[in-house]
Amino acid sequence: MTSELRSITGQRAVPANPPTETPECEASTCSGISTPEPAELHNAWPSWVPLLVIAVMVVCCAGFAVGRIAGW
């Protein structure tokens, strides 16, 4: 009868002991398999090179869109 009363009122039973947290080392499925990244990769390209590539892609896509609209 108590469980019926709880389901009717919407109250949940409070556990006697709070749950313990999972240690951080056990929380991830990929823990221990990652390898550190070499410092050389951080300085492989100057910061303006990726921005230039993105800018070229944007100009090409915008030019293509304008050309398609103008040719229609």
DSSP file (Angstrom, degrees, kcal/mol; ACC not computed):
  #  RESIDUE AA STRUCTURE BP1 BP2  ACC     N-H-->O    O-->H-N    N-H-->O    O-->H-N    TCO  KAPPA ALPHA  PHI   PSI    X-CA   Y-CA   Z-CA
    1    1 A M     >        0   0    0      0, 0.0     4,-2.1     0, 0.0     5,-0.1   0.000 360.0 360.0 360.0 -31.1    0.0    0.0    0.0
    2    2 A T  H  >  +     0   0    0      1,-0.2     4,-2.3     2,-0.2     5,-0.2   0.919 360.0  49.2 -65.9 -42.4    2.9    2.3    0.6
    3    3 A S  H  > S+     0   0    0      1,-0.2     4,-2.1     2,-0.2    -1,-0.2   0.862 110.5  51.7 -66.2 -34.0    4.2    2.0   -2.9
    4    4 A E  H  > S+     0   0    0      2,-0.2     4,-1.6     1,-0.2    -1,-0.2   0.903 109.7  49.4 -66.0 -39.6    0.7    2.7   -4.3
    5    5 A L  H  X S+     0   0    0     -4,-2.1     4,-2.2     1,-0.2     6,-0.2   0.887 110.2  51.1 -66.8 -38.4    0.5    5.8   -2.1
    6    6 A R  H  X>S+     0   0    0     -4,-2.3     4,-1.9     1,-0.2     5,-0.9   0.905 109.6  49.5 -65.3 -41.4    3.9    7.0   -3.4
    7    7 A S  H  <5S+     0   0    0     -4,-2.1    -1,-0.2     1,-0.2    -2,-0.2   0.828 111.9  49.4 -68.8 -29.2    3.0    6.5   -7.0
    8    8 A I  H  <5S+     0   0    0     -4,-1.6    -2,-0.2     1,-0.2    -1,-0.2   0.919 116.7  39.3 -73.8 -43.5   -0.2    8.4   -6.5
    9    9 A T  H  <5S-     0   0    0     -4,-2.2    -2,-0.2    -5,-0.1    -1,-0.2   0.665 105.2-125.9 -82.8 -15.8    1.4   11.4   -4.7
   10   10 A G  T  <5 +     0   0    0     -4,-1.9     2,-0.3     1,-0.3    -3,-0.2   0.602  59.8 141.5  83.6  11.4    4.5   11.4   -7.0
   11   11 A Q      < -     0   0    0     -5,-0.9     2,-0.3    -6,-0.2    -1,-0.3  -0.630  41.0-142.3 -87.8 146.7    7.0   11.2   -4.2
   12   12 A R        -     0   0    0     -2,-0.3     2,-0.2    -5,-0.0    -5,-0.0  -0.798  22.4-106.7-105.6 150.5   10.2    9.2   -4.5
   13   13 A A        -     0   0    0     -2,-0.3    -1,-0.0     1,-0.1     0, 0.0  -0.553  32.1-130.9 -72.7 137.8   11.8    7.1   -1.8
   14   14 A V        -     0   0    0     -2,-0.2    -1,-0.1     1,-0.0     2,-0.0  -0.793  23.1-120.9 -91.4 126.4   15.0    8.7   -0.5
   15   15 A P        -     0   0    0      0, 0.0    -1,-0.0     0, 0.0     0, 0.0  -0.349  11.6-131.4 -67.1 148.9   17.9    6.2   -0.3
   16   16 A A  S    S+     0   0    0      1,-0.2    -2,-0.0     2,-0.0     0, 0.0   0.894  95.8  35.5 -67.1 -40.3   19.5    5.7    3.1
   17   17 A N  S    S-     0   0    0      3,-0.0    -1,-0.2    -3,-0.0     3,-0.1  -0.951  90.9-120.2-115.0 132.7   23.0    6.2    1.7
   18   18 A P        -     0   0    0      0, 0.0     2,-0.1     0, 0.0    -2,-0.0  -0.389  40.5 -98.1 -66.4 149.2   23.8    8.7   -1.0
   19   19 A P        -     0   0    0      0, 0.0     2,-0.2     0, 0.0     0, 0.0  -0.378  37.5-120.3 -68.2 146.5   25.3    7.1   -4.1
   20   20 A T        -     0   0    0     -3,-0.1     2,-0.2     1,-0.1    -3,-0.0  -0.583  27.6-110.3 -85.9 150.7   29.1    7.3   -4.4
   21   21 A E        -     0   0    0     -2,-0.2    -1,-0.1     1,-0.1     3,-0.0  -0.509  29.1-112.1 -80.0 147.7   30.6    9.0   -7.4
   22   22 A T        -     0   0    0     -2,-0.2     5,-0.1     1,-0.1    -1,-0.1  -0.631  40.0-107.4 -75.0 132.1   32.5    7.1  -10.0
   23   23 A P    >>  -     0   0    0      0, 0.0     3,-1.4     0, 0.0     4,-0.9  -0.283  25.6-119.0 -59.5 147.6   36.2    7.9   -9.9
   24   24 A E  H >> S+     0   0    0      1,-0.3     4,-0.6     2,-0.2     3,-0.6   0.841 112.2  58.1 -60.2 -34.8   37.3   10.0  -12.9
   25   25 A C  H 34 S+     0   0    0      1,-0.2    -1,-0.3     2,-0.2     6,-0.1   0.732 112.5  40.4 -69.7 -20.2   39.7    7.3  -14.1
   26   26 A E  H <4 S+     0   0    0     -3,-1.4    -1,-0.2     1,-0.1    -2,-0.2   0.498  97.8  78.1-102.1  -6.4   36.9    4.8  -14.4
   27   27 A A  H << S+     0   0    0     -4,-0.9     2,-0.4    -3,-0.6    -2,-0.2   0.775  84.7  66.3 -77.6 -25.5   34.3    7.2  -15.8
   28   28 A S    ><  -     0   0    0     -4,-0.6     3,-0.8     1,-0.1     0, 0.0  -0.757  66.8-148.6-102.3 142.7   35.6    7.2  -19.4
   29   29 A T  T 3  S+     0   0    0     -2,-0.4    -1,-0.1     1,-0.2    -2,-0.0   0.672 101.4  48.4 -78.2 -15.6   35.6    4.2  -21.7
   30   30 A C  T >  S+     0   0    0      2,-0.0     3,-1.5     3,-0.0     4,-0.5   0.120  77.9 138.5-109.8  21.2   38.7    5.6  -23.4
   31   31 A S  T <  S+     0   0    0     -3,-0.8    -6,-0.0     1,-0.2    -7,-0.0  -0.445  72.2  14.9 -68.8 137.1   40.8    6.3  -20.3
   32   32 A G  T 3  S+     0   0    0     -2,-0.2    -1,-0.2     1,-0.0    -2,-0.0   0.381 107.6  84.1  85.8  -4.7   44.4    5.2  -20.6
   33   33 A I    <   +     0   0    0     -3,-1.5     2,-0.2     2,-0.1    -2,-0.1   0.515  63.2 100.0-108.3  -5.5   44.4    4.9  -24.4
   34   34 A S        -     0   0    0     -4,-0.5    -2,-0.0     1,-0.0     0, 0.0  -0.541  60.2-147.7 -80.7 146.9   45.0    8.4  -25.4
   35   35 A T        -     0   0    0     -2,-0.2    -2,-0.1     1,-0.0     2,-0.0  -0.895  24.0-104.8-112.2 143.8   48.5    9.5  -26.4
   36   36 A P        -     0   0    0      0, 0.0    -1,-0.0     0, 0.0     0, 0.0  -0.357  36.0-116.9 -66.0 146.5   49.9   13.0  -25.8
   37   37 A E        -     0   0    0      1,-0.1     5,-0.1     2,-0.0     0, 0.0  -0.675  30.5-111.6 -85.1 134.2   50.1   15.2  -28.8
   38   38 A P    >>  -     0   0    0      0, 0.0     3,-1.0     0, 0.0     4,-0.5  -0.313  19.0-125.2 -64.0 148.7   53.6   16.2  -29.9
   39   39 A A  H >> S+     0   0    0      1,-0.2     3,-0.8     2,-0.2     4,-0.7   0.761 105.5  70.0 -66.4 -24.6   54.4   19.9  -29.4
   40   40 A E  H >4 S+     0   0    0      1,-0.2     3,-0.6     2,-0.2    -1,-0.2   0.835  91.2  59.5 -62.9 -31.9   55.4   20.2  -33.1
   41   41 A L  H X4 S+     0   0    0     -3,-1.0     3,-0.9     1,-0.2     4,-0.3   0.774  96.8  60.7 -69.7 -24.5   51.8   19.7  -34.2
   42   42 A H  H << S+     0   0    0     -3,-0.8    -1,-0.2    -4,-0.5    -2,-0.2   0.798 113.9  35.3 -70.9 -27.2   50.8   22.8  -32.2
   43   43 A N  T << S+     0   0    0     -4,-0.7    -1,-0.2    -3,-0.6    -2,-0.2   0.065  83.2 112.3-112.9  23.4   53.1   25.0  -34.3
   44   44 A A  S <  S+     0   0    0     -3,-0.9    -1,-0.1     1,-0.1    -2,-0.1   0.886  82.9  25.3 -67.8 -39.3   52.7   23.2  -37.7
   45   45 A W  S    S-     0   0    0     -4,-0.3    -1,-0.1    -3,-0.2     2,-0.0  -0.949  85.0-113.1-124.3 143.4   50.9   26.1  -39.4
   46   46 A P    >   -     0   0    0      0, 0.0     3,-1.1     0, 0.0    -2,-0.0  -0.373  38.9-109.3 -64.7 158.3   50.9   29.8  -38.8
   47   47 A S  T 3> S+     0   0    0      1,-0.2     4,-0.8     2,-0.2    -4,-0.0   0.727 114.1  58.4 -67.9 -21.1   47.6   31.0  -37.6
   48   48 A W  H 3> S+     0   0    0      1,-0.2     4,-2.2     2,-0.2    -1,-0.2   0.690  90.4  71.9 -83.5 -17.0   46.8   32.9  -40.8
   49   49 A V  H <> S+     0   0    0     -3,-1.1     4,-2.3     2,-0.2     5,-0.2   0.951  99.3  43.4 -66.6 -50.2   47.0   29.8  -43.1
   50   50 A P  H  > S+     0   0    0      0, 0.0     4,-2.4     0, 0.0    -1,-0.2   0.892 114.4  52.2 -62.4 -35.8   43.8   28.1  -41.9
   51   51 A L  H  X S+     0   0    0     -4,-0.8     4,-2.5     2,-0.2    -2,-0.2   0.888 108.8  50.4 -65.2 -37.7   42.0   31.4  -42.0
   52   52 A L  H  X S+     0   0    0     -4,-2.2     4,-2.4     2,-0.2    -1,-0.2   0.909 110.0  49.9 -65.6 -42.4   43.2   31.9  -45.6
   53   53 A V  H  X S+     0   0    0     -4,-2.3     4,-2.1     2,-0.2    -2,-0.2   0.920 112.3  47.5 -62.3 -43.6   42.0   28.5  -46.6
   54   54 A I  H  X S+     0   0    0     -4,-2.4     4,-2.4     1,-0.2    -2,-0.2   0.908 111.4  51.1 -63.6 -42.0   38.6   29.2  -45.0
   55   55 A A  H  X S+     0   0    0     -4,-2.5     4,-2.5     1,-0.2    -2,-0.2   0.901 109.6  49.7 -63.6 -41.0   38.4   32.6  -46.8
   56   56 A V  H  X S+     0   0    0     -4,-2.4     4,-2.4     2,-0.2    -1,-0.2   0.911 111.2  49.6 -63.7 -42.2   39.2   31.0  -50.1
   57   57 A M  H  X S+     0   0    0     -4,-2.1     4,-2.5     2,-0.2    -2,-0.2   0.906 111.3  48.9 -63.2 -41.8   36.5   28.4  -49.6
   58   58 A V  H  X S+     0   0    0     -4,-2.4     4,-2.8     2,-0.2     5,-0.2   0.922 111.9  48.5 -65.0 -44.1   33.9   31.0  -48.7
   59   59 A V  H  X S+     0   0    0     -4,-2.5     4,-2.7     2,-0.2    -2,-0.2   0.908 112.5  49.2 -63.0 -41.7   34.7   33.2  -51.7
   60   60 A C  H  X S+     0   0    0     -4,-2.4     4,-2.4     2,-0.2    -2,-0.2   0.932 113.7  45.3 -63.6 -45.6   34.5   30.1  -54.0
   61   61 A C  H  X S+     0   0    0     -4,-2.5     4,-2.4     2,-0.2    -2,-0.2   0.914 115.1  47.1 -65.4 -42.6   31.1   29.1  -52.6
   62   62 A A  H  X S+     0   0    0     -4,-2.8     4,-2.6     2,-0.2     5,-0.2   0.909 112.9  49.7 -66.4 -41.1   29.7   32.6  -52.7
   63   63 A G  H  X S+     0   0    0     -4,-2.7     4,-2.5    -5,-0.2    -2,-0.2   0.899 111.1  49.5 -62.5 -41.2   31.0   33.1  -56.2
   64   64 A F  H  X S+     0   0    0     -4,-2.4     4,-2.4     2,-0.2    -2,-0.2   0.926 112.0  48.0 -63.2 -44.4   29.4   29.8  -57.3
   65   65 A A  H  X S+     0   0    0     -4,-2.4     4,-2.3     2,-0.2    -2,-0.2   0.922 113.5  46.8 -63.6 -44.2   26.1   30.8  -55.7
   66   66 A V  H  X S+     0   0    0     -4,-2.6     4,-2.8     1,-0.2     5,-0.2   0.906 112.7  50.7 -64.9 -40.7   26.1   34.2  -57.3
   67   67 A G  H  X S+     0   0    0     -4,-2.5     4,-2.2     2,-0.2    -2,-0.2   0.887 110.3  48.9 -63.9 -39.8   27.1   32.6  -60.7
   68   68 A R  H  X S+     0   0    0     -4,-2.4     4,-0.6     2,-0.2    -2,-0.2   0.913 114.2  45.7 -66.0 -41.7   24.2   30.1  -60.4
   69   69 A I  H >< S+     0   0    0     -4,-2.3     3,-0.7     1,-0.2    -2,-0.2   0.920 115.0  46.9 -68.4 -42.3   21.7   32.8  -59.6
   70   70 A A  H 3< S+     0   0    0     -4,-2.8    -2,-0.2     1,-0.2    -1,-0.2   0.839 111.9  51.4 -68.3 -33.4   23.0   35.1  -62.3
   71   71 A G  H 3<        0   0    0     -4,-2.2    -1,-0.2     1,-0.2    -2,-0.2   0.560 360.0 360.0 -80.8  -7.7   23.0   32.3  -64.9
   72   72 A W    <<        0   0    0     -3,-0.7    -1,-0.2    -4,-0.6    -2,-0.1   0.463 360.0 360.0 -79.5 360.0   19.4   31.3  -64.1
